[in-house]
Amino acid sequence: MPGFTLPRAARIARITRTHKVAVAALAAAGATTGLAVTAAPSHAATTAAHAPAAVKPVSADGMPAKADSKAERPVSASVADHIKVTAVAKQDRVAEQAASRSADRPAAPKKYADDLDGWIRQSLDIMQSKGIPGSYEGLHRNIMRESSGNPEAVNDWDVNAQNGIPSKGLLQVIQPTFDTYHVSGTAHDLTDPVANITAAANYAAHRYGSIDNVNSAY
């Protein structure tokens, strides 16, 4: 049977229809693939979606619990704080020990000038501690009248001198009177300035009430 050949125009029209069908099929297949790619979630997204949610701690009243600030502090900060506290405590102990030593240490003895003013002031402190009355003015006034402030002054002409017991010292005291009214804590020496003053003030307190009440020979 002889071969049959379509006319050229018919062949072109047939090819065109076949091509359109193929192109349409390819387009439909491509759209389906694109939809599949777009709709299908990634593995990472799927994993994240199915991962368990983080559980946050809550307090007894149902509110979110506050984080423990102590637990969050870095170790280095805790060590530094401990060092500071230890240093402060050590300083406090040193201060307390120094204060204790100062309290236990006996007070330094009070110093007085080695002159009439110093002798009177020292005598007044002793008199005050012994309960012997008298003032600076009373002592000074009688001293100036009796000896002019000379601790070595000696009366060698009155009745006491004639009896062998002359008056001596700042307040012109005889030995028997000094021995009787000597104040403990002072030198047992009639011409010692402080001992002489305190013994005379003690004697005057017993006889006149106070050295302040003496205005003449006594």
SEFIKE-325545 format. One line per 10 residues: number of its first residue (from 1); their letters; for each residue y, x, z of N, C-alpha, C. Coordinates in pm, 1 decimal. Example, Ala and Ser with C-alpha at 12.3 -4.5 7.8 and 13.67 -1.06 7.14 Angstrom:
<pts>
1 = as = -569.0/1319.0/780.0/-450.0/1230.0/780.0/-330.0/1320.0/780.0 | -225.0/1285.0/708.0/-106.0/1367.0/714.0/3.0/1290.0/787.0
</pts>
This chain:
<pts>
1 = mpgftlpraa = -118.8/86.6/0.0/0.0/0.0/0.0/121.6/88.6/0.0 | 211.2/58.9/-92.2/329.8/148.5/-99.5/418.0/132.5/25.1 | 478.3/243.5/67.6/567.5/241.5/190.5/689.3/155.4/167.8 | 728.4/90.7/287.0/846.3/2.6/279.1/955.7/65.0/361.1 | 1068.6/76.6/300.2/1184.0/141.1/365.4/1295.3/42.9/375.1 | 1347.4/31.3/498.1/1458.3/-60.1/520.5/1582.4/-5.2/455.3 | 1661.5/-98.4/420.2/1788.4/-50.3/363.0/1867.0/29.6/468.1 | 1957.2/110.3/422.1/2035.5/198.8/511.7/2112.6/118.4/613.7 | 2174.9/12.8/577.5/2255.9/-68.2/671.8/2169.0/-128.9/776.4 | 2044.9/-177.6/731.3/1954.8/-237.8/830.8/1908.9/-134.4/930.8
11 = riaritrthk = 1879.8/-11.3/877.6/1833.7/93.8/969.8/1939.7/126.3/1074.1 | 2063.4/136.4/1031.0/2172.5/170.0/1123.7/2189.2/62.6/1228.2 | 2183.4/-65.0/1187.2/2198.1/-175.7/1283.9/2085.8/-174.2/1384.0 | 1962.9/-145.7/1339.9/1847.3/-141.0/1431.2/1862.1/-28.6/1532.8 | 1904.7/85.7/1482.5/1921.5/200.5/1573.8/2028.4/170.0/1678.4 | 2132.5/102.0/1630.7/2242.7/70.3/1722.5/2196.2/-21.0/1833.0 | 2115.2/-127.6/1795.8/2066.9/-219.5/1899.2/1973.3/-147.9/1996.0 | 1889.9/-63.2/1945.0/1795.6/11.9/2030.6/1870.3/104.3/2123.9 | 1973.3/166.7/2070.3/2054.2/260.5/2151.4/2124.9/186.9/2262.5 | 2178.3/67.2/2232.0/2248.8/-10.7/2334.1/2156.3/-51.5/2445.4
21 = vavaalaaag = 2034.5/-94.2/2406.3/1936.3/-133.3/2509.0/1903.1/-15.4/2598.9 | 1884.2/100.8/2537.3/1850.4/220.5/2617.4/1963.4/260.4/2708.7 | 2086.4/252.9/2652.9/2203.4/289.9/2735.1/2218.8/194.3/2851.3 | 2195.4/61.5/2821.8/2206.0/-38.8/2929.9/2101.4/-13.8/3035.6 | 1980.2/21.7/2993.4/1873.1/49.8/3089.6/1907.0/170.3/3175.9 | 1961.3/274.1/3107.8/1999.1/393.4/3184.8/2110.8/363.4/3282.2 | 2208.3/281.7/3240.9/2321.0/246.6/3329.1/2273.2/169.5/3448.7 | 2178.7/73.3/3421.7/2125.7/-6.0/3534.8/2049.6/82.0/3631.3 | 1971.1/175.5/3575.2/1895.0/266.3/3662.7/1987.3/354.5/3744.1 | 2095.5/401.7/3679.1/2191.9/487.5/3751.0/2261.1/413.3/3862.2
31 = attglavtaa = 2299.0/288.1/3838.5/2366.1/208.4/3942.8/2274.7/185.1/4059.4 | 2147.8/157.1/4031.5/2050.7/134.3/4140.5/2033.9/258.9/4225.6 | 2025.3/375.7/4153.0/2011.0/501.9/4226.7/2132.3/528.6/4313.7 | 2251.3/501.8/4259.1/2374.7/524.0/4336.4/2380.4/436.9/4458.8 | 2340.3/308.7/4439.2/2339.2/218.7/4555.2/2241.5/266.8/4660.2 | 2128.5/317.7/4614.2/2027.4/366.2/4709.4/2079.8/484.8/4785.7 | 2149.3/575.4/4712.6/2203.1/694.7/4779.2/2310.4/656.4/4877.5 | 2398.5/558.2/4836.4/2509.1/519.5/4924.0/2459.1/446.4/5047.1 | 2360.0/358.8/5028.8/2312.3/275.8/5139.3/2225.3/352.5/5235.3 | 2155.5/453.7/5185.2/2061.8/525.1/5272.8/2137.4/614.8/5369.3
41 = pshaattaah = 2123.1/596.7/5497.6/2192.7/683.1/5595.1/2134.1/822.3/5595.2 | 2218.2/916.9/5626.7/2169.9/1055.5/5634.8/2079.1/1071.5/5753.6 | 2003.9/1180.4/5756.8/1913.3/1210.0/5868.9/1991.6/1233.3/5997.4 | 2109.6/1300.7/5982.2/2191.5/1329.9/6101.6/2246.8/1202.7/6161.2 | 2293.1/1111.7/6070.9/2348.6/985.8/6120.1/2241.9/904.0/6187.6 | 2119.0/905.1/6129.0/2008.5/829.3/6188.3/1973.1/883.8/6324.7 | 1968.7/1016.6/6333.3/1935.4/1080.4/6460.9/2038.8/1047.7/6566.7 | 2170.5/1054.9/6528.0/2277.4/1026.7/6622.7/2273.9/882.6/6668.1 | 2237.9/791.6/6572.8/2237.2/649.8/6606.8/2128.7/617.9/6706.5 | 2014.3/690.1/6694.2/1901.3/663.2/6783.5/1900.8/753.0/6907.5
51 = apaavkpvsa = 1999.5/842.9/6917.3/2001.6/930.7/7036.1/2039.8/848.6/7157.7 | 1981.3/877.3/7275.4/2013.3/801.0/7398.2/2157.9/825.6/7438.9 | 2228.0/721.5/7484.4/2367.6/733.6/7529.1/2373.9/808.7/7660.6 | 2482.6/890.8/7676.2/2499.5/965.9/7801.5/2526.3/869.1/7916.1 | 2456.8/889.1/8026.8/2471.8/801.8/8144.7/2574.7/862.2/8238.0 | 2684.2/791.3/8263.7/2789.4/839.2/8354.1/2762.2/791.0/8494.8 | 2775.8/879.7/8596.1/2750.7/837.3/8734.7/2856.8/737.6/8778.3 | 2816.5/646.0/8863.2/2908.6/547.1/8921.2/2901.2/555.1/9071.5 | 3010.7/511.5/9137.2/3015.3/509.9/9283.3/2955.2/381.2/9334.3 | 2957.5/364.6/9467.7/2897.9/247.2/9529.9/2968.7/119.8/9488.5
61 = dgmpakadsk = 3100.1/127.4/9457.4/3175.1/8.1/9419.8/3172.2/-18.4/9270.3 | 3087.3/55.5/9198.5/3073.1/31.0/9056.2/3171.6/106.0/8969.9 | 3265.4/174.6/9026.2/3363.9/249.4/8950.2/3307.5/385.9/8912.3 | 3357.8/444.2/8806.7/3308.1/578.2/8768.3/3327.8/677.6/8882.1 | 3222.8/751.2/8910.8/3232.2/847.7/9020.8/3318.3/964.9/8979.7 | 3399.9/1014.4/9078.9/3485.1/1130.1/9053.0/3402.8/1256.9/9056.0 | 3436.2/1346.1/8969.5/3364.4/1473.9/8964.3/3391.9/1553.7/9090.1 | 3294.1/1626.4/9134.4/3308.6/1711.1/9253.8/3391.0/1833.0/9217.8 | 3518.3/1836.2/9269.6/3607.3/1947.9/9236.0/3552.9/2080.1/9285.1 | 3480.7/2073.3/9398.9/3425.3/2197.9/9452.8/3320.4/2254.2/9358.7
71 = aerpvsasva = 3237.8/2160.1/9298.8/3132.2/2207.6/9210.4/3189.7/2265.7/9082.5 | 3307.2/2212.7/9042.1/3367.0/2259.9/8917.7/3443.0/2389.3/8933.6 | 3476.6/2427.2/9057.8/3555.5/2549.6/9077.5/3474.8/2671.9/9038.9 | 3534.7/2763.5/8972.2/3460.7/2885.1/8934.7/3421.1/2965.0/9056.7 | 3311.4/3036.0/9041.7/3259.9/3115.5/9153.3/3361.2/3219.7/9197.5 | 3432.2/3278.1/9102.0/3529.5/3382.7/9136.1/3638.6/3328.8/9226.8 | 3683.4/3201.3/9205.9/3786.9/3142.0/9290.9/3735.0/3123.2/9432.3 | 3608.5/3079.3/9445.3/3551.0/3060.8/9578.8/3543.1/3193.2/9654.1 | 3504.6/3297.7/9586.7/3496.1/3430.2/9649.3/3634.0/3477.4/9692.4 | 3736.2/3455.2/9607.5/3872.4/3496.9/9641.7/3922.8/3420.7/9763.7
81 = dhikvtavak = 3894.2/3288.2/9767.0/3935.8/3208.7/9883.0/3869.6/3259.5/10009.8 | 3742.2/3292.4/10001.7/3670.5/3342.7/10118.9/3730.5/3473.9/10168.2 | 3767.6/3559.7/10074.3/3827.9/3688.1/10112.1/3961.0/3665.3/10181.5 | 4042.2/3570.5/10128.3/4172.3/3541.8/10189.5/4155.6/3488.3/10330.3 | 4063.2/3393.7/10348.7/4039.6/3335.6/10481.6/3993.5/3442.4/10579.1 | 3906.2/3530.6/10534.6/3856.9/3637.3/10620.8/3969.7/3731.5/10661.6 | 4058.2/3764.4/10566.1/4170.1/3854.5/10595.5/4265.9/3792.3/10696.6 | 4295.2/3663.0/10679.8/4386.6/3594.3/10772.5/4325.7/3589.2/10912.3 | 4196.4/3558.7/10919.9/4130.0/3553.1/11050.1/4132.3/3689.1/11118.5 | 4114.1/3794.9/11040.5/4117.0/3929.7/11096.9/4255.6/3962.9/11150.4
91 = qdrvaeqaas = 4360.5/3925.0/11075.2/4497.9/3948.5/11120.8/4525.8/3873.7/11250.9 | 4474.5/3749.5/11259.8/4494.4/3670.8/11382.0/4426.0/3736.8/11500.6 | 4305.4/3789.2/11480.4/4233.9/3856.0/11589.6/4308.8/3980.4/11635.4 | 4360.0/4055.9/11539.6/4435.0/4177.2/11574.4/4559.5/4142.0/11654.2 | 4630.1/4034.5/11611.1/4751.3/3991.9/11682.7/4718.4/3945.7/11823.8 | 4608.2/3871.2/11838.3/4568.5/3823.4/11970.8/4531.6/3940.7/12062.0 | 4461.3/4038.6/12007.2/4423.1/4154.3/12087.5/4545.7/4233.4/12131.6 | 4644.4/4247.2/12041.0/4766.6/4319.2/12075.6/4843.4/4245.0/12184.0 | 4849.7/4110.8/12171.8/4919.8/4031.5/12273.0/4849.5/4041.0/12406.7 | 4715.4/4043.0/12403.6/4639.1/4052.9/12528.1/4662.7/4187.1/12596.4
101 = rsadrpaapk = 4667.1/4293.8/12514.8/4692.3/4426.7/12572.7/4832.8/4432.9/12633.7 | 4929.3/4370.1/12564.6/5066.4/4370.1/12615.9/5075.0/4293.4/12747.6 | 4999.2/4180.8/12754.4/5002.8/4099.6/12876.3/4936.6/4172.6/12992.4 | 4830.7/4247.9/12962.8/4759.3/4319.1/13068.5/4831.3/4445.1/13113.2 | 4917.1/4498.5/13026.2/4986.5/4621.4/13059.4/5093.7/4594.0/13164.7 | 5095.1/4669.7/13271.7/5197.9/4646.5/13374.4/5337.7/4673.2/13318.8 | 5432.4/4594.7/13365.9/5569.9/4609.6/13318.9/5625.7/4745.6/13360.2 | 5699.8/4805.3/13270.7/5761.1/4934.3/13301.5/5860.9/4916.7/13415.1 | 5863.0/5010.2/13508.2/5957.5/4998.3/13620.0/6102.4/4999.0/13570.6 | 6182.3/4916.2/13635.0/6322.6/4906.6/13597.8/6393.5/5035.7/13635.7
111 = kyaddldgwi = 6480.8/5081.9/13548.0/6552.2/5206.5/13574.4/6693.9/5177.5/13623.4 | 6738.0/5258.9/13716.4/6872.3/5244.0/13772.2/6945.9/5377.2/13760.3 | 7077.1/5365.9/13744.9/7158.8/5487.6/13740.3/7158.0/5555.9/13877.2 | 7158.5/5688.7/13874.5/7159.3/5764.8/14000.6/7304.2/5783.6/14047.5 | 7366.5/5670.8/14079.6/7502.8/5673.4/14131.6/7520.1/5551.8/14223.3 | 7639.3/5534.3/14278.0/7660.9/5426.8/14373.9/7627.0/5289.7/14314.2 | 7667.9/5267.1/14190.0/7637.9/5138.5/14126.2/7487.3/5116.7/14114.1 | 7416.4/5220.9/14071.0/7270.9/5209.5/14057.5/7203.2/5190.2/14192.2 | 7249.3/5258.1/14296.9/7189.2/5244.1/14429.8/7207.4/5101.9/14483.9 | 7326.2/5047.5/14464.3/7352.3/4910.6/14512.5/7264.8/4811.3/14436.3
121 = rqsldimqsk = 7255.9/4826.1/14305.8/7177.5/4731.5/14224.7/7029.4/4739.9/14258.3 | 6979.8/4858.4/14279.0/6839.5/4872.7/14315.9/6814.7/4812.9/14454.1 | 6907.9/4834.6/14545.0/6894.7/4777.5/14679.8/6896.2/4625.2/14674.5 | 6981.8/4568.3/14591.2/6989.0/4423.0/14579.2/6857.7/4364.2/14526.3 | 6795.5/4432.2/14431.8/6667.3/4383.8/14379.9/6560.9/4386.6/14489.3 | 6559.4/4492.2/14567.8/6462.4/4501.1/14677.7/6492.3/4394.9/14783.1 | 6619.2/4378.8/14816.9/6658.4/4277.9/14916.1/6617.6/4138.2/14869.5 | 6637.5/4109.5/14741.7/6599.8/3978.7/14688.9/6450.1/3956.0/14700.7 | 6371.2/4059.1/14670.4/6225.3/4044.9/14678.6/6177.8/4028.6/14822.4 | 6256.6/4075.1/14917.9/6218.3/4066.6/15060.4/6287.7/3950.6/15131.4
131 = gipgsyeglh = 6373.3/3879.8/15059.9/6442.6/3767.6/15122.7/6557.1/3808.9/15213.6 | 6616.5/3925.1/15188.1/6729.5/3973.9/15267.8/6858.8/3933.4/15198.5 | 6947.4/3859.1/15262.9/7071.6/3814.0/15198.5/7170.6/3927.9/15178.8 | 7263.1/3908.3/15086.3/7366.3/4007.6/15061.1/7407.8/4006.6/14916.1 | 7530.7/4050.5/14889.1/7583.1/4053.1/14753.1/7631.8/4193.2/14719.1 | 7655.7/4214.1/14592.5/7710.5/4342.3/14547.3/7844.7/4368.1/14615.7 | 7927.7/4266.0/14618.4/8060.5/4282.6/14678.2/8050.6/4318.9/14826.5 | 7964.2/4250.6/14899.0/7949.9/4278.8/15042.7/7901.4/4419.6/15068.9 | 7804.6/4464.4/14991.6/7753.0/4599.8/15009.5/7859.1/4703.3/14973.1 | 7918.5/4685.6/14856.6/8016.2/4783.4/14810.6/8134.0/4794.7/14906.9
141 = rnimressgn = 8182.9/4682.6/14953.9/8298.9/4682.8/15045.2/8267.6/4759.1/15173.7 | 8155.0/4736.9/15233.3/8119.2/4804.2/15358.9/8086.5/4952.1/15337.0 | 8025.2/4983.8/15224.4/7995.3/5123.3/15193.7/8124.2/5204.3/15182.6 | 8222.1/5149.9/15109.6/8347.2/5223.3/15091.3/8420.6/5242.6/15225.2 | 8410.3/5145.7/15313.9/8475.7/5161.7/15444.3/8401.7/5263.4/15531.5 | 8271.0/5262.6/15531.3/8191.3/5345.8/15620.9/8178.9/5490.8/15573.1 | 8163.1/5513.1/15441.2/8133.7/5648.9/15394.2/8208.1/5689.4/15268.2 | 8289.1/5602.5/15212.9/8357.1/5628.1/15085.0/8258.3/5655.1/14972.0 | 8135.5/5606.6/14986.6/8033.9/5621.7/14882.5/7959.7/5753.7/14886.3 | 7969.1/5828.7/14997.2/7900.3/5957.8/15008.7/7769.6/5939.3/15086.2
151 = peavndwdvn = 7653.8/5954.9/15020.3/7525.7/5934.7/15088.6/7495.5/6041.4/15194.3 | 7570.1/6152.3/15194.4/7545.9/6258.5/15292.3/7647.2/6255.1/15406.6 | 7726.4/6152.1/15410.9/7830.7/6144.0/15516.1/7765.2/6134.4/15654.4 | 7824.5/6205.6/15751.5/7773.7/6205.3/15889.3/7892.1/6188.9/15985.3 | 7877.5/6097.4/16079.9/7979.2/6077.6/16183.6/7939.5/6163.9/16303.3 | 8021.1/6268.6/16329.4/7984.7/6360.4/16438.2/8081.2/6352.8/16557.7 | 8155.2/6242.9/16568.9/8251.6/6236.9/16677.2/8241.7/6109.7/16763.3 | 8170.3/6000.8/16714.1/8166.7/5879.2/16795.7/8063.2/5889.3/16907.2 | 8044.5/5778.6/16977.9/7955.2/5777.4/17093.1/7811.0/5804.5/17053.2 | 7774.6/5759.0/16934.8/7638.1/5784.3/16889.2/7616.2/5934.2/16868.1
161 = aqngipskgl = 7717.5/5999.7/16809.8/7706.4/6144.5/16789.5/7697.5/6214.6/16924.4 | 7775.8/6166.1/17022.2/7773.0/6225.2/17156.2/7636.4/6206.6/17221.8 | 7568.2/6099.4/17183.6/7434.2/6073.7/17238.0/7323.5/6140.2/17155.8 | 7362.2/6214.7/17054.2/7264.8/6290.1/16974.9/7201.4/6212.5/16861.8 | 7253.9/6095.6/16834.1/7199.1/6016.2/16722.1/7314.6/5973.4/16631.3 | 7373.1/6068.7/16562.0/7491.1/6037.8/16479.4/7459.6/5938.8/16367.6 | 7559.1/5863.1/16329.7/7546.9/5770.1/16216.0/7547.8/5851.5/16087.1 | 7460.9/5812.1/15991.9/7449.3/5887.0/15866.3/7437.1/5793.4/15745.8 | 7470.0/5848.6/15631.9/7445.9/5779.4/15505.2/7555.6/5685.4/15462.1 | 7528.7/5613.4/15356.1/7627.7/5525.1/15293.8/7680.8/5418.6/15389.2
171 = lqviqptfdt = 7593.9/5362.5/15470.6/7637.0/5256.6/15562.7/7630.7/5302.7/15709.4 | 7631.4/5435.3/15730.0/7640.2/5493.3/15863.6/7543.8/5425.9/15962.0 | 7417.5/5454.3/15939.6/7309.4/5397.1/16021.4/7254.7/5507.0/16111.2 | 7226.9/5471.6/16238.6/7164.8/5569.2/16328.7/7012.5/5562.6/16311.5 | 6945.8/5669.2/16351.1/6800.9/5678.6/16327.5/6720.9/5565.4/16392.9 | 6744.6/5526.9/16518.6/6666.0/5418.2/16578.7/6680.9/5286.3/16502.4 | 6802.6/5257.2/16458.6/6823.6/5133.3/16382.5/6751.5/5139.3/16248.7 | 6758.5/5255.3/16185.3/6690.0/5273.0/16057.4/6539.3/5252.3/16075.1 | 6480.5/5311.6/16176.4/6336.3/5299.4/16199.1/6295.5/5153.7/16224.5 | 6380.7/5081.7/16295.9/6348.4/4942.6/16329.8/6359.9/4849.9/16209.2
181 = yhvsgtahdl = 6460.3/4871.9/16126.6/6487.3/4779.6/16015.0/6456.2/4838.6/15877.2 | 6381.4/4947.2/15878.2/6341.7/5005.9/15749.8/6268.1/4902.7/15665.2 | 6298.8/4901.5/15537.1/6236.6/4806.4/15444.5/6125.2/4876.2/15367.8 | 6005.1/4818.4/15375.0/5890.3/4878.2/15305.7/5917.8/4884.6/15155.5 | 5870.5/4991.5/15094.2/5894.4/5012.4/14951.7/6007.5/5108.5/14925.4 | 6079.8/5145.0/15030.3/6187.0/5244.5/15016.7/6147.2/5370.5/15091.5 | 6215.3/5479.9/15060.6/6183.7/5607.6/15125.5/6211.4/5598.9/15275.6 | 6125.3/5664.4/15352.5/6148.8/5668.6/15498.2/6237.0/5789.4/15528.6 | 6360.2/5781.1/15476.8/6456.8/5890.2/15487.9/6593.4/5828.2/15513.1 | 6653.4/5858.7/15627.1/6778.5/5795.8/15667.8/6890.7/5815.0/15566.4
191 = tdpvanitaa = 6895.9/5928.5/15501.3/7005.4/5954.6/15407.2/6972.2/5918.5/15261.8 | 6851.6/5867.1/15237.7/6820.0/5818.8/15102.6/6910.0/5698.2/15075.4 | 6985.6/5700.2/14966.0/7085.2/5594.8/14941.7/7028.0/5452.7/14947.5 | 6918.1/5428.0/14874.6/6861.2/5293.1/14868.2/6799.5/5253.7/15002.7 | 6729.1/5346.1/15064.4/6667.9/5315.9/15194.4/6775.3/5287.1/15298.6 | 6885.0/5362.8/15295.1/6994.1/5344.2/15391.4/7059.6/5206.4/15373.1 | 7088.3/5170.5/15248.7/7153.8/5042.4/15220.6/7065.1/4925.5/15263.4 | 6936.3/4926.4/15223.1/6848.6/4812.7/15253.0/6822.0/4798.9/15402.5 | 6809.0/4911.1/15472.8/6788.3/4903.3/15618.0/6912.8/4845.3/15685.6 | 7034.1/4891.1/15645.0/7158.2/4840.0/15703.2/7175.3/4691.8/15672.7
201 = anyaahrygs = 7141.8/4649.5/15548.7/7153.2/4507.7/15512.2/7054.4/4424.0/15591.3 | 6935.6/4478.4/15616.0/6835.3/4406.9/15695.5/6882.9/4389.5/15840.4 | 6938.2/4496.4/15894.3/6994.1/4490.9/16030.6/7108.9/4388.9/16038.6 | 7201.0/4393.3/15941.5/7314.9/4301.4/15941.3/7269.8/4156.9/15926.2 | 7163.7/4133.6/15847.4/7112.8/3997.6/15829.9/7060.7/3942.5/15962.2 | 6993.7/4028.4/16041.4/6940.8/3984.1/16170.5/7052.2/3961.3/16272.3 | 7155.4/4042.7/16266.3/7259.7/4034.3/16368.9/7377.6/3946.5/16328.0 | 7416.9/3948.2/16198.9/7537.0/3876.0/16154.5/7508.7/3767.4/16048.4 | 7385.9/3755.7/16008.4/7350.1/3658.2/15905.2/7347.8/3716.1/15765.2 | 7433.1/3816.2/15740.2/7438.0/3881.3/15608.3/7534.6/3998.3/15615.7
211 = idnvnsay = 7510.8/4099.3/15536.4/7604.4/4210.9/15526.4/7740.2/4163.4/15477.8 | 7740.5/4049.3/15405.6/7867.7/3995.3/15355.5/7961.1/3951.6/15470.4 | 7901.6/3927.1/15586.6/7982.4/3881.3/15700.8/8038.0/3997.2/15783.8 | 8004.9/4119.8/15745.9/8052.6/4236.5/15820.1/8182.0/4285.8/15756.3 | 8287.1/4297.6/15837.7/8417.5/4342.0/15788.5/8474.5/4459.2/15867.6 | 8395.1/4515.1/15956.7/8443.1/4627.3/16037.5/8320.1/4701.7/16089.4 | 8344.0/4799.9/16177.8/8232.4/4873.8/16233.4/8132.5/4777.3/16295.5 | 8008.3/4805.1/16274.8/7903.6/4715.1/16323.6/7799.2/4793.3/16400.5
</pts>
